[in-house]
């Protein structure tokens, strides 16, 4: 039996006891255990601050970018092994496992590219110098410098590779050492990547550490210069926000939590239109990719009332054609949920939705045993404002079709009931509807995706998180923001205003 290890303070170590069992969700077989009991997490954070931080800051931006590029290559060299682990430990189909692993290496590569043109020094100039008095001699200049703490990354189980390395790319480029704490159910993939990073020797000692198992008393050791980036449930986020690390010591916290993402069909789109076909195709894909266990997956489908029948028929046809089963079989298009806990949560969620909506296809029944299988499930609600639809996220292949009157005002009202989300997508070839709706929804979502005939052959789809654009959302979605190109470095740096003699400022802190 495999016991996962943590890499802390320069050595691989194992927590006491068996800890949490990691399973193959297809067969129920226990694959490994992970425990953090007895590990000195305070010493690990001190190691990052005292050893990793100075070493990273000494490298400068160009050298850090080269390190990210080299890390992408090292992880890519283990691609096949990581895909196999994704199939076994996460229940991913091969396609879904590739999506996770390739997204991780692509983001590392992207951040290496974003750094082109950055200075060799260890800080960034933020804007132009500002004259502060009658005389041009006295000016102010904003700069951004790396914080002198550790980037503590607490990630979810659904993207053990991508989630881990997209956060690490920003922190490492900014010059801040990382302590990665992955979601335990799929931590076999994350541990394999951690071993690749450590064994490659690409990063200086202390720049990367890895914690397998529970978080333990990790937050008790987080200090004012540290940054915690969390991806997970809104319930856990509420607990984090109350911790003394943030309330009393002022450490930074970024949260990505639940998201009732919406997809809206414009009244101008009819059956046979490219936009209609794209809408159905992408809605079905976003429901079933990674078995719906994606933070960007579609949960609410808004359709003009007169088109509900046509969309329902098309979506049912698309969803029932998805082969659900063992992800090792080439014909399978959707694997199981990650574990029994996730299965139970999704079954309970479907039951809640079914109290206010009609079941069009799928349902809460386990499809086969052993295994955590559930069918792609579409419900249709007559009342688009029914509370359960907008109350909590069912983290699986589940969505509810909601009718609206075709106007911007009602579409916006319905979508806003979700109280914040990561992405909303709008499918329309009208010149005004998508623009007006996007502006209405912008305060409530981190990203608005506009699709139609002109981009049907070129679109990336609403569920793909691109490193050049911000990822995060307000309200229920956590209020955080990640990625966005070089904007991603802001969380890990301190913006400081330097005031003084113009020549001194320009010479010492200029562009």
Secondary structure, DSSP 8 states (H G I E B T S, - for coil): -EE--EEETTEEE--SS--EEEE-TTT--EEEEE--TT--HHHHHHHIIIIIHHHHHHHHHHHHHHHHHHHHHHHHTTHHHHHHHHHHHH---HHHHHHHHHHHHHHHHHHHHHTTT--SSSEEEEEEEEE-SSSTTEEEEEEEEE-SSEEEEE--STTTTHHHHHHHHHHHHHT-EEEEE--GGGHHHHHHHHHHHHHHT-S-TTSEEEE-S--TTGGGG--TT-EEEEES-HHHHHHHHTSHHHHTS--EEEEE-----EEEE-TT--TTSHHHHHHHHHHHHHHHGGGG--TT---EEEEEGGGHHHHHHHHHHHHHTS-BS-TTSTT-SB---SSHHHHHHHHHHHHHHHTTSEEEE--SS--STTTT----EEEEESSTT-GGGGT----SSEEEEEEE-SSHHHHHHHHHTT--EEEEEEE---SSHHHHHHHHHGGGEEEEEEE-GGGTTT---TT---TTSEE--SGGG-S--EESGGGGGGGGEEEEEEEEEHHHHHHHH--
